[in-house]
Amino acid sequence: MEADDPTTSYMLQAWARLCKCLGQDFLPYMEFVMPPLLQSASLKPDVTITSADSDNDIDDSDDE
């Protein structure tokens, strides 16, 4: 799969459910699951979400 393929996130979610159901029996599939999982974890997010409480930490000097 390509790095930006949206199917990857669906596959990771399915693998997580299978892992939870199978428990230790999922171990043989880890060699197929880990590379795309680690690749997805290393991607930079397109959007950053901050809480309302963190607004006080933002420097207002850029507003002028």
Residue pairs with C-beta under 8 A, 6 or more apart in sequence:
1 7
1 8
1 11
1 36
3 39
3 43
8 36
8 40
9 40
11 36
12 33
12 36
12 37
12 40
15 29
15 33
15 37
18 26
18 29
19 26
19 29
19 33
